[in-house]
């Protein structure tokens, strides 16, 4: 889960659809589902993209880079 305005807006809409009035509590519940205990941010994703652009991962091919804090397990 990205910590962005768009994501928070989408989750606020979801909370309303579920009849939840305390949106912050709803967001906190969803964040607790992430094994690392926090949402990711744009900087974390950018760091992964930069790493892929370096020479270091020159033997990495056709892999899925999962940046989910453990929420999405293959």
KOLPA-371536 format. One record per residue: residue number from 0; residue in three letters; x, y, z of N, C-alpha, C, O, CB in turn. Coordinates in steps of 0.001 Angstrom, whole numbers, plus 500000, padded with zeros to 6 digits. Glycine has a CB too. Layout:
N
{num: NUM, residuo: ALA, nu: X, nv: Y, nw: Z, cau: X, cav: Y, caw: Z, cu: X, cv: Y, cw: Z, ou: X, ov: Y, ow: Z, cbu: X, cbv: Y, cbw: Z}
...
//
This chain:
74
{num: 0, residuo: UNK, nu: 500837, nv: 498821, nw: 500000, cau: 500000, cav: 500000, caw: 500000, cu: 500881, cv: 501241, cw: 500000, ou: 501718, ov: 501436, ow: 500882, cbu: 499048, cbv: 499999, cbw: 501211}
{num: 1, residuo: UNK, nu: 500675, nv: 502053, nw: 499012, cau: 501413, cav: 503311, caw: 498923, cu: 500760, cv: 504348, cw: 499828, ou: 499536, ov: 504415, ow: 499931, cbu: 501468, cbv: 503820, cbw: 497460}
{num: 2, residuo: UNK, nu: 501570, nv: 505134, nw: 500466, cau: 501054, cav: 506216, caw: 501304, cu: 500992, cv: 507482, cw: 500459, ou: 501876, ov: 508337, ow: 500523, cbu: 501946, cbv: 506430, cbw: 502580}
{num: 3, residuo: UNK, nu: 499920, nv: 507582, nw: 499661, cau: 499720, cav: 508745, caw: 498801, cu: 498310, cv: 509286, cw: 499011, ou: 497446, ov: 508599, ow: 499556, cbu: 499954, cbv: 508382, cbw: 497307}
{num: 4, residuo: UNK, nu: 498093, nv: 510498, nw: 498582, cau: 496757, cav: 511101, caw: 498682, cu: 495729, cv: 510279, cw: 497913, ou: 494613, ov: 510069, ow: 498388, cbu: 496776, cbv: 512546, cbw: 498152}
{num: 5, residuo: UNK, nu: 496109, nv: 509815, nw: 496724, cau: 495175, cav: 509039, caw: 495913, cu: 494777, cv: 507745, cw: 496631, ou: 493601, ov: 507383, ow: 496654, cbu: 495796, cbv: 508718, cbw: 494540}
{num: 6, residuo: UNK, nu: 495755, nv: 507053, nw: 497216, cau: 495467, cav: 505809, caw: 497936, cu: 494567, cv: 506085, cw: 499130, ou: 493600, ov: 505360, ow: 499364, cbu: 496772, cbv: 505130, cbw: 498398}
{num: 7, residuo: UNK, nu: 494882, nv: 507129, nw: 499884, cau: 494057, cav: 507460, caw: 501055, cu: 492636, cv: 507839, cw: 500637, ou: 491676, ov: 507483, ow: 501321, cbu: 494696, cbv: 508614, cbw: 501855}
{num: 8, residuo: UNK, nu: 492496, nv: 508547, nw: 499538, cau: 491173, cav: 508916, caw: 499040, cu: 490382, cv: 507672, cw: 498634, ou: 489195, ov: 507551, ow: 498935, cbu: 491296, cbv: 509881, cbw: 497848}
{num: 9, residuo: UNK, nu: 491054, nv: 506760, nw: 497952, cau: 490407, cav: 505511, caw: 497539, cu: 489970, cv: 504707, cw: 498755, ou: 488867, ov: 504161, ow: 498779, cbu: 491354, cbv: 504673, cbw: 496662}
{num: 10, residuo: UNK, nu: 490829, nv: 504634, nw: 499759, cau: 490485, cav: 503882, caw: 500965, cu: 489392, cv: 504576, cw: 501769, ou: 488582, ov: 503909, ow: 502412, cbu: 491721, cbv: 503687, cbw: 501833}
{num: 11, residuo: UNK, nu: 489360, nv: 505894, nw: 501742, cau: 488273, cav: 506622, caw: 502410, cu: 486945, cv: 506292, cw: 501738, ou: 485933, ov: 506110, ow: 502415, cbu: 488531, cbv: 508156, cbw: 502381}
{num: 12, residuo: UNK, nu: 486945, nv: 506216, nw: 500411, cau: 485733, cav: 505826, caw: 499682, cu: 485322, cv: 504404, cw: 500047, ou: 484137, ov: 504123, ow: 500229, cbu: 485954, cbv: 505941, cbw: 498161}
{num: 13, residuo: UNK, nu: 486296, nv: 503511, nw: 500151, cau: 486019, cav: 502127, caw: 500523, cu: 485428, cv: 502051, cw: 501933, ou: 484487, ov: 501297, ow: 502183, cbu: 487303, cbv: 501281, cbw: 500436}
{num: 14, residuo: UNK, nu: 485990, nv: 502838, nw: 502846, cau: 485473, cav: 502866, caw: 504216, cu: 484013, cv: 503311, cw: 504226, ou: 483187, ov: 502735, ow: 504936, cbu: 486323, cbv: 503805, cbw: 505099}
{num: 15, residuo: UNK, nu: 483705, nv: 504319, nw: 503449, cau: 482322, cav: 504804, caw: 503373, cu: 481396, cv: 503739, cw: 502808, ou: 480280, ov: 503558, ow: 503295, cbu: 482243, cbv: 506070, cbw: 502515}
{num: 16, residuo: UNK, nu: 481860, nv: 503028, nw: 501773, cau: 481056, cav: 501949, caw: 501193, cu: 480766, cv: 500848, cw: 502211, ou: 479713, ov: 500213, ow: 502175, cbu: 481769, cbv: 501356, cbw: 499979}
{num: 17, residuo: UNK, nu: 481716, nv: 500636, nw: 503116, cau: 481553, cav: 499621, caw: 504157, cu: 480811, cv: 500167, cw: 505374, ou: 480615, ov: 499455, ow: 506359, cbu: 482913, cbv: 499085, cbw: 504580}
{num: 18, residuo: UNK, nu: 480402, nv: 501429, nw: 505301, cau: 479669, cav: 502027, caw: 506415, cu: 480536, cv: 502407, cw: 507600, ou: 480041, ov: 502555, ow: 508717, cbu: 478619, cbv: 501092, cbw: 506871}
{num: 19, residuo: UNK, nu: 481819, nv: 502564, nw: 507359, cau: 482755, cav: 502920, caw: 508428, cu: 482836, cv: 504431, cw: 508523, ou: 483048, ov: 505107, ow: 507517, cbu: 484165, cbv: 502308, cbw: 508177}
{num: 20, residuo: UNK, nu: 482671, nv: 504960, nw: 509713, cau: 482715, cav: 506415, caw: 509889, cu: 484094, cv: 506916, cw: 510296, ou: 484483, ov: 508030, ow: 509943, cbu: 481702, cbv: 506840, cbw: 510926}
{num: 21, residuo: UNK, nu: 484835, nv: 506095, nw: 511039, cau: 486170, cav: 506495, caw: 511491, cu: 487192, cv: 506057, cw: 510438, ou: 487714, ov: 504943, ow: 510481, cbu: 486506, cbv: 505870, cbw: 512895}
{num: 22, residuo: UNK, nu: 487460, nv: 506945, nw: 509509, cau: 488336, cav: 506607, caw: 508385, cu: 489767, cv: 506364, cw: 508855, ou: 490443, ov: 505480, ow: 508329, cbu: 488313, cbv: 507723, cbw: 507335}
{num: 23, residuo: UNK, nu: 490235, nv: 507125, nw: 509825, cau: 491605, cav: 506924, caw: 510327, cu: 491757, cv: 505539, cw: 510950, ou: 492792, ov: 504897, ow: 510775, cbu: 491968, cbv: 508011, cbw: 511364}
{num: 24, residuo: UNK, nu: 490744, nv: 505072, nw: 511671, cau: 490782, cav: 503724, caw: 512251, cu: 490798, cv: 502677, cw: 511141, ou: 491496, ov: 501668, ow: 511235, cbu: 489570, cbv: 503495, cbw: 513191}
{num: 25, residuo: UNK, nu: 490024, nv: 502929, nw: 510092, cau: 489985, cav: 502026, caw: 508939, cu: 491368, cv: 501940, cw: 508291, ou: 491846, ov: 500847, ow: 507986, cbu: 488933, cbv: 502504, cbw: 507906}
{num: 26, residuo: UNK, nu: 492008, nv: 503092, nw: 508081, cau: 493351, cav: 503116, caw: 507492, cu: 494353, cv: 502394, cw: 508387, ou: 495218, ov: 501667, ow: 507897, cbu: 493806, cbv: 504565, cbw: 507253}
{num: 27, residuo: UNK, nu: 494236, nv: 502595, nw: 509697, cau: 495146, cav: 501942, caw: 510641, cu: 494977, cv: 500426, cw: 510595, ou: 495965, ov: 499693, ow: 510638, cbu: 494902, cbv: 502460, cbw: 512071}
{num: 28, residuo: UNK, nu: 493739, nv: 499950, nw: 510507, cau: 493482, cav: 498510, caw: 510394, cu: 494148, cv: 497939, cw: 509152, ou: 494798, ov: 496896, ow: 509210, cbu: 491972, cbv: 498230, cbw: 510358}
{num: 29, residuo: UNK, nu: 493984, nv: 498618, nw: 508046, cau: 494570, cav: 498138, caw: 506790, cu: 496099, cv: 498159, cw: 506858, ou: 496755, ov: 497270, ow: 506315, cbu: 494081, cbv: 498996, cbw: 505607}
{num: 30, residuo: UNK, nu: 496657, nv: 499151, nw: 507509, cau: 498110, cav: 499237, caw: 507641, cu: 498634, cv: 498101, cw: 508513, ou: 499712, ov: 497569, ow: 508248, cbu: 498521, cbv: 500599, cbw: 508234}
{num: 31, residuo: UNK, nu: 497886, nv: 497721, nw: 509550, cau: 498318, cav: 496627, caw: 510430, cu: 498407, cv: 495290, cw: 509690, ou: 499085, ov: 494376, ow: 510161, cbu: 497357, cbv: 496496, cbw: 511611}
{num: 32, residuo: UNK, nu: 497750, nv: 495160, nw: 508566, cau: 497818, cav: 493921, caw: 507773, cu: 499175, cv: 493745, cw: 507095, ou: 499542, ov: 492632, ow: 506717, cbu: 496714, cbv: 493913, cbw: 506716}
{num: 33, residuo: UNK, nu: 499912, nv: 494828, nw: 506942, cau: 501226, cav: 494768, caw: 506286, cu: 502232, cv: 494196, cw: 507286, ou: 502422, ov: 494778, ow: 508354, cbu: 501681, cbv: 496193, cbw: 505776}
{num: 34, residuo: UNK, nu: 502885, nv: 493066, nw: 506968, cau: 503820, cav: 492465, caw: 507914, cu: 504911, cv: 493408, cw: 508431, ou: 505325, ov: 493290, ow: 509584, cbu: 504462, cbv: 491294, cbw: 507276}
{num: 35, residuo: UNK, nu: 505381, nv: 494337, nw: 507598, cau: 506389, cav: 495290, caw: 508082, cu: 505782, cv: 496381, cw: 508954, ou: 506512, ov: 497150, ow: 509578, cbu: 507114, cbv: 495924, cbw: 506907}
{num: 36, residuo: UNK, nu: 504451, nv: 496456, nw: 509003, cau: 503770, cav: 497371, caw: 509907, cu: 503665, cv: 498812, cw: 509441, ou: 503330, ov: 499699, ow: 510226, cbu: 504448, cbv: 497353, cbw: 511189}
{num: 37, residuo: UNK, nu: 503947, nv: 499046, nw: 508180, cau: 503848, cav: 500412, caw: 507670, cu: 503545, cv: 500367, cw: 506181, ou: 503736, ov: 499347, ow: 505519, cbu: 505153, cbv: 501208, cbw: 507941}
{num: 38, residuo: UNK, nu: 503076, nv: 501483, nw: 505677, cau: 502840, cav: 501615, caw: 504245, cu: 504147, cv: 502006, cw: 503569, ou: 505057, ov: 502537, ow: 504206, cbu: 501725, cbv: 502663, cbw: 503950}
{num: 39, residuo: UNK, nu: 504227, nv: 501739, nw: 502289, cau: 505414, cav: 502170, caw: 501558, cu: 505203, cv: 503602, cw: 501068, ou: 504096, ov: 504138, ow: 501119, cbu: 505715, cbv: 501212, cbw: 500365}
{num: 40, residuo: UNK, nu: 506267, nv: 504192, nw: 500603, cau: 506173, cav: 505554, caw: 500083, cu: 506864, cv: 505617, cw: 498724, ou: 507526, ov: 504670, ow: 498300, cbu: 506805, cbv: 506578, cbw: 501075}
{num: 41, residuo: UNK, nu: 506700, nv: 506721, nw: 498073, cau: 507267, cav: 506887, caw: 496726, cu: 508784, cv: 506750, cw: 496732, ou: 509358, ov: 506232, ow: 495774, cbu: 506877, cbv: 508247, cbw: 496151}
{num: 42, residuo: UNK, nu: 509431, nv: 507199, nw: 497782, cau: 510889, cav: 507136, caw: 497857, cu: 511376, cv: 505689, cw: 497877, ou: 512394, ov: 505369, ow: 497262, cbu: 511391, cbv: 507879, cbw: 499100}
{num: 43, residuo: UNK, nu: 510656, nv: 504812, nw: 498582, cau: 511039, cav: 503401, caw: 498651, cu: 510924, cv: 502750, cw: 497280, ou: 511811, ov: 502002, ow: 496866, cbu: 510164, cbv: 502651, cbw: 499671}
{num: 44, residuo: UNK, nu: 509844, nv: 503030, nw: 496585, cau: 509655, cav: 502477, caw: 495241, cu: 510709, cv: 503046, cw: 494292, ou: 511264, ov: 502315, ow: 493472, cbu: 508227, cbv: 502785, cbw: 494713}
{num: 45, residuo: UNK, nu: 510981, nv: 504328, nw: 494399, cau: 512000, cav: 504951, caw: 493547, cu: 513369, cv: 504321, cw: 493789, ou: 514131, ov: 504120, ow: 492843, cbu: 512062, cbv: 506469, cbw: 493803}
{num: 46, residuo: UNK, nu: 513689, nv: 504010, nw: 495036, cau: 514975, cav: 503381, caw: 495348, cu: 515086, cv: 502014, cw: 494675, ou: 516159, ov: 501642, ow: 494201, cbu: 515151, cbv: 503238, cbw: 496873}
{num: 47, residuo: UNK, nu: 513989, nv: 501270, nw: 494630, cau: 513996, cav: 499967, caw: 493959, cu: 514199, cv: 500137, cw: 492456, ou: 514935, ov: 499370, ow: 491835, cbu: 512683, cbv: 499209, cbw: 494236}
{num: 48, residuo: UNK, nu: 513555, nv: 501126, nw: 491881, cau: 513707, cav: 501390, caw: 490445, cu: 515150, cv: 501790, cw: 490134, ou: 515724, ov: 501343, ow: 489141, cbu: 512726, cbv: 502504, cbw: 489984}
{num: 49, residuo: UNK, nu: 515721, nv: 502619, nw: 490975, cau: 517120, cav: 503033, caw: 490785, cu: 518041, cv: 501822, cw: 490877, ou: 518964, ov: 501677, ow: 490075, cbu: 517529, cbv: 504099, cbw: 491838}
{num: 50, residuo: UNK, nu: 517790, nv: 500946, nw: 491860, cau: 518611, cav: 499742, caw: 492007, cu: 518572, cv: 498916, cw: 490721, ou: 519603, ov: 498424, ow: 490263, cbu: 518125, cbv: 498892, cbw: 493208}
{num: 51, residuo: UNK, nu: 517380, nv: 498767, nw: 490142, cau: 517253, cav: 498000, caw: 488899, cu: 518012, cv: 498646, cw: 487743, ou: 518468, ov: 497955, ow: 486832, cbu: 515785, cbv: 497850, cbw: 488526}
{num: 52, residuo: UNK, nu: 518146, nv: 499968, nw: 487780, cau: 518841, cav: 500681, caw: 486705, cu: 520365, cv: 500616, cw: 486842, ou: 521085, ov: 500963, ow: 485905, cbu: 518396, cbv: 502132, cbw: 486681}
{num: 53, residuo: UNK, nu: 520853, nv: 500178, nw: 487989, cau: 522295, cav: 500082, caw: 488214, cu: 522868, cv: 498847, cw: 487537, ou: 522132, ov: 498011, ow: 487013, cbu: 522605, cbv: 500051, cbw: 489715}
{num: 54, residuo: UNK, nu: 524186, nv: 498745, nw: 487555, cau: 524847, cav: 497559, caw: 487019, cu: 524768, cv: 496375, cw: 487981, ou: 524922, ov: 495231, ow: 487555, cbu: 526299, cbv: 497872, cbw: 486705}
{num: 55, residuo: UNK, nu: 524535, nv: 496625, nw: 489254, cau: 524543, cav: 495570, caw: 490268, cu: 523599, cv: 494407, cw: 489947, ou: 524004, ov: 493252, ow: 490079, cbu: 524173, cbv: 496156, cbw: 491603}
{num: 56, residuo: UNK, nu: 522372, nv: 494668, nw: 489536, cau: 521471, cav: 493540, caw: 489262, cu: 521565, cv: 493030, cw: 487818, ou: 520550, ov: 492680, ow: 487215, cbu: 520040, cbv: 493947, cbw: 489556}
{num: 57, residuo: UNK, nu: 522775, nv: 492989, nw: 487271, cau: 522918, cav: 492640, caw: 485853, cu: 522576, cv: 491184, cw: 485534, ou: 522491, ov: 490819, ow: 484361, cbu: 524323, cbv: 492920, cbw: 485411}
{num: 58, residuo: UNK, nu: 522379, nv: 490357, nw: 486543, cau: 522014, cav: 488962, caw: 486309, cu: 520555, cv: 488703, cw: 486683, ou: 520104, ov: 487557, ow: 486675, cbu: 522935, cbv: 488030, cbw: 487104}
{num: 59, residuo: UNK, nu: 519829, nv: 489751, nw: 487005, cau: 518404, cav: 489642, caw: 487325, cu: 517622, cv: 489795, cw: 486028, ou: 517712, ov: 490821, ow: 485354, cbu: 517963, cbv: 490720, cbw: 488384}
{num: 60, residuo: UNK, nu: 516863, nv: 488776, nw: 485691, cau: 516059, cav: 488828, caw: 484466, cu: 514662, cv: 488285, cw: 484734, ou: 514493, ov: 487315, ow: 485473, cbu: 516737, cbv: 488029, cbw: 483328}
{num: 61, residuo: UNK, nu: 513677, nv: 488911, nw: 484135, cau: 512285, cav: 488449, caw: 484164, cu: 511783, cv: 488131, cw: 485567, ou: 511092, ov: 487133, ow: 485772, cbu: 512139, cbv: 487228, cbw: 483298}
{num: 62, residuo: UNK, nu: 512122, nv: 488959, nw: 486508, cau: 511665, cav: 488773, caw: 487878, cu: 510630, cv: 489816, cw: 488238, ou: 510631, ov: 490922, ow: 487698, cbu: 512835, cbv: 488834, cbw: 488852}
{num: 63, residuo: UNK, nu: 509774, nv: 489466, nw: 489127, cau: 508788, cav: 490402, caw: 489668, cu: 509364, cv: 490967, cw: 490959, ou: 509663, ov: 490216, ow: 491887, cbu: 507391, cbv: 489707, cbw: 489916}
{num: 64, residuo: UNK, nu: 509517, nv: 492254, nw: 491021, cau: 510033, cav: 492903, caw: 492221, cu: 508839, cv: 493339, cw: 493056, ou: 508152, ov: 494305, ow: 492723, cbu: 510961, cbv: 494121, cbw: 491870}
{num: 65, residuo: UNK, nu: 508607, nv: 492630, nw: 494122, cau: 507444, cav: 492851, caw: 494965, cu: 507793, cv: 493846, cw: 496069, ou: 508582, ov: 493535, ow: 496962, cbu: 506942, cbv: 491518, cbw: 495565}
{num: 66, residuo: UNK, nu: 507215, nv: 495025, nw: 496011, cau: 507486, cav: 496069, caw: 497005, cu: 506196, cv: 496275, cw: 497793, ou: 505479, ov: 497258, ow: 497604, cbu: 507978, cbv: 497423, cbw: 496326}
{num: 67, residuo: UNK, nu: 505918, nv: 495311, nw: 498690, cau: 504635, cav: 495336, caw: 499398, cu: 504776, cv: 495217, cw: 500905, ou: 503771, ov: 495128, ow: 501610, cbu: 503759, cbv: 494228, cbw: 498898}
{num: 68, residuo: UNK, nu: 505982, nv: 495213, nw: 501407, cau: 506170, cav: 495076, caw: 502847, cu: 505775, cv: 493703, cw: 503366, ou: 505606, ov: 493511, ow: 504570, cbu: 505378, cbv: 496129, cbw: 503566}
{num: 69, residuo: UNK, nu: 505628, nv: 492740, nw: 502444, cau: 505245, cav: 491387, caw: 502825, cu: 503756, cv: 491124, cw: 502702, ou: 503310, ov: 490000, ow: 502928, cbu: 505677, cbv: 491118, cbw: 504223}
{num: 70, residuo: UNK, nu: 502976, nv: 492142, nw: 502346, cau: 501522, cav: 491982, caw: 502236, cu: 501159, cv: 491046, cw: 501092, ou: 500262, ov: 490215, ow: 501231, cbu: 500845, cbv: 493344, cbw: 502032}
{num: 71, residuo: UNK, nu: 501842, nv: 491171, nw: 499979, cau: 501566, cav: 490356, caw: 498799, cu: 502639, cv: 489290, cw: 498707, ou: 503785, ov: 489582, ow: 498368, cbu: 501518, cbv: 491221, cbw: 497498}
{num: 72, residuo: UNK, nu: 502268, nv: 488048, nw: 499009, cau: 503243, cav: 486958, caw: 498988, cu: 503006, cv: 486096, cw: 497762, ou: 501866, ov: 485779, ow: 497425, cbu: 503157, cbv: 486106, cbw: 500279}
{num: 73, residuo: UNK, nu: 504078, nv: 485722, nw: 497104, cau: 503967, cav: 484846, caw: 495915, cu: 503822, cv: 483410, cw: 496344, ou: 503715, ov: 482521, ow: 495500, cbu: 505196, cbv: 484996, cbw: 494990}
//
